[in-house]
Amino acid sequence: MMIPIGDEPNLRGTPVVTYILIALNVAIFVLISVPLSLQRADAGDPAVRDYLRLVAQSGVSIRALLESLSAYDLFVFKHGFRPGAPNLVDLLTAMFLHANWMHLAGNMLFLWIFGDNVELHVGRGPYIAIYLLTGIAATALFALFSLGSQLPLVGASGAISGVLGCYFLWFPRNSVRILVWFFLFVNVVRVPARWVLGFYLVVENLLPFVFVASGSSVAYGAHIGGFLGGLGCAALVNRWQAREGVVRRVSRPPPGKVVAAEGAPASVPEAFAAAAERGDWSRALQIYVAMPVPERLALRPDLVIELADSLVTGGELEAALAVLQRFIATHPKSALLPRAHLRAALIHLKRERLPASHQHFLTVLDLEADADEVDAARAGLAEVQRRMRARQRLRFD
């Protein structure tokens, strides 16, 4: 058994919308789904006849169905999205209904692991828009291949697949922690996020959609549609951020941002550059932490790396690591990316976080690093392996 349990590195901040979405889905299940599942359906409900007519076409015994029909079955029939009877309200309500505990738990686990970085990267408002739009895209693709179907679609997996699509594009260097449990063997391994999400898209959804979708209760088409919708949204956000990061200026800074006095820098990026160039790294860090993503994209990359180096010199390793992680997440094509990964690897090595250090050193070798960076990464890998062997010897002694 293999279960994803987390990802790394993570952007700093509190993913409020992700927590609210998880809480809302769980609350709806506990307060609506569970109580209705324990109630018998009202035989006088007009929807019972339509439901029985639909299910009877599959050859199921009507008598057996009536004995097991719950009020929640009818609720899903009314408020899940049916391609044969499309309704805009059902398009929304279907995203927050789940078939059972396992359906809910799987969806919320993926939202908890991958949603935080996506939300913190793009911001709360755009994140909500992406979640809902990709959920709609997922349902649209499902409906396209199920025209006329009266079987209701429920679940948040289409919208969550959209989040995964965004993550795939925005965090190509991240890794996912996988719990591997095989009889007495239990271990946690780190796998590149793109491998995990690629496996999810191709093996768990695309192949079943092509070969077994017609006989399955899993909406593979919705998962594919959501993921593709997420890729599209992420690409559009990248274009917007690149454009805004170059030309945006702060005319009226919100509370906590830089307030420019007469003759002072006219924008937050310029204020950061001014603080960095005069060596006021404490002020530069304060400005950097408060910046939204578009303004970070307008910064000189070398100044951000210098900020991290200054924090390391001052012994603030975790703050330096946070700066480097933000740089890695927001500058996936920067020429200074190998240097950022190398700095992060050395910090993890100093903190004895060997798996994370190992991953960053390997990433340096995968990138177009210069000779000195390659040599440093190889030396770092050798040191990581030496420490890992030392740990194993201690474990066996």
C-alpha positions as a Python dict, from the first residue, in 0.01 Angstrom:
ca = {
    (1, 'M'): (0, 0, 0),
    (2, 'M'): (126, 346, -93),
    (3, 'I'): (-35, 662, 46),
    (4, 'P'): (79, 1022, -14),
    (5, 'I'): (119, 1201, 320),
    (6, 'G'): (279, 1536, 235),
    (7, 'D'): (490, 1743, -2),
    (8, 'E'): (796, 1964, 17),
    (9, 'P'): (911, 2234, 8),
    (10, 'N'): (610, 2438, 119),
    (11, 'L'): (550, 2808, 85),
    (12, 'R'): (517, 2995, 413),
    (13, 'G'): (172, 3113, 511),
    (14, 'T'): (-169, 2981, 613),
    (15, 'P'): (-383, 2834, 333),
    (16, 'V'): (-711, 2965, 474),
    (17, 'V'): (-927, 2882, 171),
    (18, 'T'): (-795, 2525, 154),
    (19, 'Y'): (-880, 2472, 521),
    (20, 'I'): (-1227, 2621, 469),
    (21, 'L'): (-1294, 2395, 169),
    (22, 'I'): (-1189, 2088, 366),
    (23, 'A'): (-1402, 2191, 664),
    (24, 'L'): (-1701, 2264, 440),
    (25, 'N'): (-1682, 1927, 265),
    (26, 'V'): (-1648, 1740, 594),
    (27, 'A'): (-1931, 1940, 755),
    (28, 'I'): (-2169, 1869, 465),
    (29, 'F'): (-2088, 1500, 484),
    (30, 'V'): (-2133, 1481, 862),
    (31, 'L'): (-2443, 1702, 885),
    (32, 'I'): (-2624, 1601, 565),
    (33, 'S'): (-2485, 1286, 405),
    (34, 'V'): (-2457, 1069, 715),
    (35, 'P'): (-2801, 1151, 867),
    (36, 'L'): (-2980, 1108, 533),
    (37, 'S'): (-2796, 780, 469),
    (38, 'L'): (-2951, 643, 789),
    (39, 'Q'): (-3305, 737, 682),
    (40, 'R'): (-3532, 541, 452),
    (41, 'A'): (-3645, 725, 142),
    (42, 'D'): (-3995, 872, 146),
    (43, 'A'): (-4198, 648, -85),
    (44, 'G'): (-4427, 941, -161),
    (45, 'D'): (-4146, 1156, -299),
    (46, 'P'): (-4205, 1214, -674),
    (47, 'A'): (-3833, 1161, -734),
    (48, 'V'): (-3863, 796, -627),
    (49, 'R'): (-4048, 704, -946),
    (50, 'D'): (-3785, 867, -1167),
    (51, 'Y'): (-3508, 707, -968),
    (52, 'L'): (-3663, 361, -990),
    (53, 'R'): (-3723, 400, -1362),
    (54, 'L'): (-3358, 486, -1414),
    (55, 'V'): (-3216, 206, -1201),
    (56, 'A'): (-3459, -52, -1338),
    (57, 'Q'): (-3287, -18, -1676),
    (58, 'S'): (-2976, -175, -1524),
    (59, 'G'): (-3168, -491, -1427),
    (60, 'V'): (-3163, -434, -1050),
    (61, 'S'): (-3458, -577, -858),
    (62, 'I'): (-3707, -295, -780),
    (63, 'R'): (-3815, -463, -457),
    (64, 'A'): (-3457, -500, -334),
    (65, 'L'): (-3388, -141, -430),
    (66, 'L'): (-3689, -8, -241),
    (67, 'E'): (-3576, -192, 71),
    (68, 'S'): (-3229, -35, 60),
    (69, 'L'): (-3314, 308, -86),
    (70, 'S'): (-3204, 583, 153),
    (71, 'A'): (-3299, 948, 171),
    (72, 'Y'): (-2941, 1030, 73),
    (73, 'D'): (-2973, 829, -249),
    (74, 'L'): (-3262, 1054, -347),
    (75, 'F'): (-3076, 1366, -230),
    (76, 'V'): (-2784, 1278, -457),
    (77, 'F'): (-3025, 1204, -742),
    (78, 'K'): (-3178, 1550, -700),
    (79, 'H'): (-2863, 1754, -636),
    (80, 'G'): (-2586, 1565, -812),
    (81, 'F'): (-2512, 1677, -1167),
    (82, 'R'): (-2696, 1470, -1431),
    (83, 'P'): (-2588, 1531, -1793),
    (84, 'G'): (-2935, 1431, -1910),
    (85, 'A'): (-3097, 1697, -1688),
    (86, 'P'): (-2833, 1973, -1653),
    (87, 'N'): (-2885, 2238, -1386),
    (88, 'L'): (-2652, 2524, -1290),
    (89, 'V'): (-2721, 2487, -918),
    (90, 'D'): (-2647, 2114, -935),
    (91, 'L'): (-2317, 2200, -1102),
    (92, 'L'): (-2212, 2366, -776),
    (93, 'T'): (-2377, 2140, -519),
    (94, 'A'): (-2233, 1826, -680),
    (95, 'M'): (-1881, 1947, -592),
    (96, 'F'): (-1959, 1922, -220),
    (97, 'L'): (-2133, 1584, -207),
    (98, 'H'): (-1954, 1253, -160),
    (99, 'A'): (-2061, 892, -190),
    (100, 'N'): (-1899, 761, 130),
    (101, 'W'): (-1623, 816, 385),
    (102, 'M'): (-1350, 675, 160),
    (103, 'H'): (-1453, 902, -126),
    (104, 'L'): (-1440, 1204, 105),
    (105, 'A'): (-1114, 1105, 278),
    (106, 'G'): (-927, 1050, -49),
    (107, 'N'): (-1035, 1384, -193),
    (108, 'M'): (-958, 1580, 123),
    (109, 'L'): (-616, 1416, 159),
    (110, 'F'): (-515, 1532, -189),
    (111, 'L'): (-659, 1879, -129),
    (112, 'W'): (-468, 1909, 200),
    (113, 'I'): (-137, 1798, 45),
    (114, 'F'): (-145, 1996, -279),
    (115, 'G'): (-389, 2280, -215),
    (116, 'D'): (-178, 2487, 25),
    (117, 'N'): (109, 2561, -213),
    (118, 'V'): (-130, 2640, -498),
    (119, 'E'): (-332, 2879, -282),
    (120, 'L'): (-26, 3054, -138),
    (121, 'H'): (127, 3086, -484),
    (122, 'V'): (-171, 3249, -653),
    (123, 'G'): (-367, 3411, -367),
    (124, 'R'): (-704, 3337, -209),
    (125, 'G'): (-938, 3500, -462),
    (126, 'P'): (-781, 3347, -775),
    (127, 'Y'): (-752, 3014, -593),
    (128, 'I'): (-1127, 3003, -529),
    (129, 'A'): (-1191, 3094, -893),
    (130, 'I'): (-956, 2819, -1015),
    (131, 'Y'): (-1118, 2563, -784),
    (132, 'L'): (-1469, 2638, -909),
    (133, 'L'): (-1375, 2684, -1277),
    (134, 'T'): (-1181, 2360, -1296),
    (135, 'G'): (-1465, 2183, -1116),
    (136, 'I'): (-1696, 2308, -1390),
    (137, 'A'): (-1444, 2203, -1658),
    (138, 'A'): (-1432, 1855, -1503),
    (139, 'T'): (-1809, 1822, -1509),
    (140, 'A'): (-1825, 1952, -1866),
    (141, 'L'): (-1588, 1684, -1995),
    (142, 'F'): (-1775, 1418, -1800),
    (143, 'A'): (-2104, 1536, -1951),
    (144, 'L'): (-1956, 1548, -2303),
    (145, 'F'): (-1897, 1174, -2296),
    (146, 'S'): (-2220, 1096, -2106),
    (147, 'L'): (-2481, 1293, -2301),
    (148, 'G'): (-2833, 1201, -2193),
    (149, 'S'): (-2715, 1012, -1884),
    (150, 'Q'): (-2931, 1042, -1574),
    (151, 'L'): (-2663, 902, -1343),
    (152, 'P'): (-2560, 1183, -1104),
    (153, 'L'): (-2199, 1295, -1068),
    (154, 'V'): (-2088, 1394, -717),
    (155, 'G'): (-1756, 1470, -552),
    (156, 'A'): (-1486, 1733, -525),
    (157, 'S'): (-1233, 1529, -723),
    (158, 'G'): (-1287, 1724, -1046),
    (159, 'A'): (-1203, 2056, -877),
    (160, 'I'): (-918, 1897, -682),
    (161, 'S'): (-780, 1756, -1009),
    (162, 'G'): (-772, 2118, -1125),
    (163, 'V'): (-560, 2203, -822),
    (164, 'L'): (-329, 1914, -914),
    (165, 'G'): (-296, 2048, -1267),
    (166, 'C'): (-187, 2386, -1130),
    (167, 'Y'): (60, 2218, -893),
    (168, 'F'): (206, 2016, -1182),
    (169, 'L'): (292, 2335, -1371),
    (170, 'W'): (392, 2559, -1078),
    (171, 'F'): (599, 2325, -861),
    (172, 'P'): (800, 2104, -1098),
    (173, 'R'): (1086, 2051, -851),
    (174, 'N'): (877, 1962, -545),
    (175, 'S'): (864, 1611, -406),
    (176, 'V'): (583, 1411, -245),
    (177, 'R'): (629, 1199, 67),
    (178, 'I'): (479, 855, 12),
    (179, 'L'): (406, 613, 296),
    (180, 'V'): (496, 263, 174),
    (181, 'W'): (343, -17, 379),
    (182, 'F'): (408, -374, 266),
    (183, 'F'): (350, -634, 537),
    (184, 'L'): (619, -558, 800),
    (185, 'F'): (801, -308, 579),
    (186, 'V'): (699, 50, 656),
    (187, 'N'): (891, 346, 520),
    (188, 'V'): (845, 697, 382),
    (189, 'V'): (998, 770, 41),
    (190, 'R'): (1017, 1096, -152),
    (191, 'V'): (906, 1092, -513),
    (192, 'P'): (918, 1386, -757),
    (193, 'A'): (578, 1553, -759),
    (194, 'R'): (552, 1540, -1137),
    (195, 'W'): (596, 1162, -1130),
    (196, 'V'): (317, 1127, -876),
    (197, 'L'): (81, 1361, -1063),
    (198, 'G'): (175, 1215, -1400),
    (199, 'F'): (93, 868, -1266),
    (200, 'Y'): (-240, 1002, -1135),
    (201, 'L'): (-330, 1151, -1473),
    (202, 'V'): (-214, 876, -1708),
    (203, 'V'): (-228, 547, -1517),
    (204, 'E'): (-511, 614, -1272),
    (205, 'N'): (-738, 809, -1507),
    (206, 'L'): (-646, 828, -1876),
    (207, 'L'): (-591, 456, -1928),
    (208, 'P'): (-905, 352, -1733),
    (209, 'F'): (-1103, 620, -1920),
    (210, 'V'): (-997, 469, -2253),
    (211, 'F'): (-1038, 101, -2164),
    (212, 'V'): (-1285, 57, -1874),
    (213, 'A'): (-1474, 384, -1819),
    (214, 'S'): (-1806, 255, -1950),
    (215, 'G'): (-1838, -2, -1674),
    (216, 'S'): (-1696, 199, -1387),
    (217, 'S'): (-1855, 415, -1119),
    (218, 'V'): (-1546, 641, -1116),
    (219, 'A'): (-1574, 959, -1324),
    (220, 'Y'): (-1236, 934, -1495),
    (221, 'G'): (-1342, 1191, -1753),
    (222, 'A'): (-1410, 1445, -1479),
    (223, 'H'): (-1065, 1391, -1331),
    (224, 'I'): (-901, 1440, -1670),
    (225, 'G'): (-1111, 1747, -1746),
    (226, 'G'): (-1026, 1904, -1410),
    (227, 'F'): (-653, 1837, -1451),
    (228, 'L'): (-647, 1986, -1802),
    (229, 'G'): (-848, 2282, -1676),
    (230, 'G'): (-590, 2332, -1400),
    (231, 'L'): (-304, 2328, -1652),
    (232, 'G'): (-489, 2590, -1857),
    (233, 'C'): (-558, 2812, -1556),
    (234, 'A'): (-197, 2786, -1438),
    (235, 'A'): (-68, 2884, -1782),
    (236, 'L'): (-297, 3188, -1788),
    (237, 'V'): (-191, 3291, -1438),
    (238, 'N'): (175, 3258, -1539),
    (239, 'R'): (120, 3497, -1829),
    (240, 'W'): (-66, 3743, -1606),
    (241, 'Q'): (197, 3730, -1331),
    (242, 'A'): (481, 3776, -1577),
    (243, 'R'): (314, 4083, -1727),
    (244, 'E'): (204, 4234, -1394),
    (245, 'G'): (536, 4159, -1229),
    (246, 'V'): (711, 4385, -1480),
    (247, 'V'): (477, 4683, -1505),
    (248, 'R'): (282, 4685, -1177),
    (249, 'R'): (343, 4973, -940),
    (250, 'V'): (199, 5025, -593),
    (251, 'S'): (20, 5360, -593),
    (252, 'R'): (-153, 5319, -259),
    (253, 'P'): (19, 5053, -50),
    (254, 'P'): (-205, 4843, 175),
    (255, 'P'): (-135, 4824, 550),
    (256, 'G'): (197, 4662, 628),
    (257, 'K'): (347, 4742, 285),
    (258, 'V'): (609, 5001, 201),
    (259, 'V'): (493, 5362, 216),
    (260, 'A'): (715, 5569, -11),
    (261, 'A'): (813, 5912, 115),
    (262, 'E'): (901, 6191, -123),
    (263, 'G'): (1207, 6092, -325),
    (264, 'A'): (1183, 5728, -204),
    (265, 'P'): (1139, 5428, -437),
    (266, 'A'): (799, 5433, -612),
    (267, 'S'): (729, 5062, -581),
    (268, 'V'): (774, 4776, -339),
    (269, 'P'): (1029, 4594, -565),
    (270, 'E'): (1233, 4913, -585),
    (271, 'A'): (1218, 4954, -206),
    (272, 'F'): (1348, 4597, -169),
    (273, 'A'): (1632, 4665, -414),
    (274, 'A'): (1726, 4986, -232),
    (275, 'A'): (1737, 4810, 106),
    (276, 'A'): (1942, 4522, -38),
    (277, 'E'): (2193, 4749, -210),
    (278, 'R'): (2264, 4942, 111),
    (279, 'G'): (2297, 4613, 304),
    (280, 'D'): (1986, 4661, 516),
    (281, 'W'): (1892, 4294, 501),
    (282, 'S'): (1653, 4312, 795),
    (283, 'R'): (1445, 4569, 607),
    (284, 'A'): (1481, 4375, 281),
    (285, 'L'): (1347, 4061, 452),
    (286, 'Q'): (1051, 4252, 596),
    (287, 'I'): (962, 4384, 251),
    (288, 'Y'): (1015, 4048, 81),
    (289, 'V'): (793, 3853, 320),
    (290, 'A'): (502, 4093, 264),
    (291, 'M'): (526, 4083, -116),
    (292, 'P'): (263, 3914, -333),
    (293, 'V'): (392, 3682, -606),
    (294, 'P'): (371, 3931, -897),
    (295, 'E'): (602, 4173, -718),
    (296, 'R'): (852, 3898, -631),
    (297, 'L'): (876, 3821, -1001),
    (298, 'A'): (996, 4178, -1063),
    (299, 'L'): (1291, 4148, -823),
    (300, 'R'): (1651, 4103, -928),
    (301, 'P'): (1711, 3730, -862),
    (302, 'D'): (2069, 3785, -742),
    (303, 'L'): (1944, 4016, -465),
    (304, 'V'): (1704, 3749, -339),
    (305, 'I'): (1989, 3495, -323),
    (306, 'E'): (2203, 3754, -142),
    (307, 'L'): (1920, 3800, 108),
    (308, 'A'): (1922, 3427, 179),
    (309, 'D'): (2302, 3428, 214),
    (310, 'S'): (2285, 3715, 461),
    (311, 'L'): (2033, 3525, 671),
    (312, 'V'): (2259, 3218, 673),
    (313, 'T'): (2552, 3436, 785),
    (314, 'G'): (2334, 3567, 1068),
    (315, 'G'): (2242, 3214, 1175),
    (316, 'E'): (1878, 3247, 1064),
    (317, 'L'): (1876, 2922, 868),
    (318, 'E'): (1502, 2860, 861),
    (319, 'A'): (1431, 3215, 742),
    (320, 'A'): (1694, 3171, 470),
    (321, 'L'): (1539, 2841, 368),
    (322, 'A'): (1195, 3002, 346),
    (323, 'V'): (1333, 3271, 112),
    (324, 'L'): (1501, 3007, -105),
    (325, 'Q'): (1185, 2796, -120),
    (326, 'R'): (982, 3094, -236),
    (327, 'F'): (1246, 3174, -496),
    (328, 'I'): (1245, 2814, -623),
    (329, 'A'): (865, 2808, -643),
    (330, 'T'): (830, 3140, -825),
    (331, 'H'): (1139, 3131, -1052),
    (332, 'P'): (1137, 2782, -1210),
    (333, 'K'): (1336, 2900, -1515),
    (334, 'S'): (1586, 3133, -1348),
    (335, 'A'): (1956, 3092, -1428),
    (336, 'L'): (2015, 3117, -1051),
    (337, 'L'): (1792, 2819, -973),
    (338, 'P'): (2090, 2577, -929),
    (339, 'R'): (2243, 2819, -678),
    (340, 'A'): (1915, 2840, -485),
    (341, 'H'): (1884, 2459, -471),
    (342, 'L'): (2247, 2430, -364),
    (343, 'R'): (2195, 2680, -80),
    (344, 'A'): (1878, 2497, 30),
    (345, 'A'): (2060, 2163, 21),
    (346, 'L'): (2338, 2293, 244),
    (347, 'I'): (2088, 2429, 497),
    (348, 'H'): (1905, 2096, 510),
    (349, 'L'): (2239, 1918, 546),
    (350, 'K'): (2334, 2141, 838),
    (351, 'R'): (1997, 2062, 999),
    (352, 'E'): (2056, 1686, 938),
    (353, 'R'): (1751, 1665, 711),
    (354, 'L'): (1931, 1427, 481),
    (355, 'P'): (1650, 1321, 240),
    (356, 'A'): (1559, 1683, 165),
    (357, 'S'): (1926, 1774, 124),
    (358, 'H'): (1977, 1479, -109),
    (359, 'Q'): (1683, 1588, -327),
    (360, 'H'): (1812, 1944, -364),
    (361, 'F'): (2166, 1829, -447),
    (362, 'L'): (2028, 1597, -717),
    (363, 'T'): (1821, 1882, -860),
    (364, 'V'): (2138, 2092, -898),
    (365, 'L'): (2285, 1816, -1115),
    (366, 'D'): (1967, 1806, -1325),
    (367, 'L'): (1987, 2178, -1400),
    (368, 'E'): (2232, 2378, -1611),
    (369, 'A'): (2466, 2451, -1322),
    (370, 'D'): (2819, 2581, -1359),
    (371, 'A'): (3124, 2367, -1283),
    (372, 'D'): (3167, 2494, -927),
    (373, 'E'): (2801, 2428, -844),
    (374, 'V'): (2821, 2078, -992),
    (375, 'D'): (3132, 2000, -788),
    (376, 'A'): (2968, 2133, -471),
    (377, 'A'): (2654, 1926, -536),
    (378, 'R'): (2857, 1608, -590),
    (379, 'A'): (3055, 1670, -274),
    (380, 'G'): (2728, 1733, -90),
    (381, 'L'): (2578, 1408, -218),
    (382, 'A'): (2886, 1218, -103),
    (383, 'E'): (2852, 1375, 244),
    (384, 'V'): (2479, 1290, 259),
    (385, 'Q'): (2553, 927, 168),
    (386, 'R'): (2831, 912, 427),
    (387, 'R'): (2596, 1037, 701),
    (388, 'M'): (2320, 799, 591),
    (389, 'R'): (2559, 503, 614),
    (390, 'A'): (2669, 622, 958),
    (391, 'R'): (2305, 633, 1069),
    (392, 'Q'): (2246, 281, 941),
    (393, 'R'): (2551, 151, 1128),
    (394, 'L'): (2424, 309, 1447),
    (395, 'R'): (2085, 153, 1388),
    (396, 'F'): (2232, -196, 1354),
    (397, 'D'): (2490, -168, 1636),
}
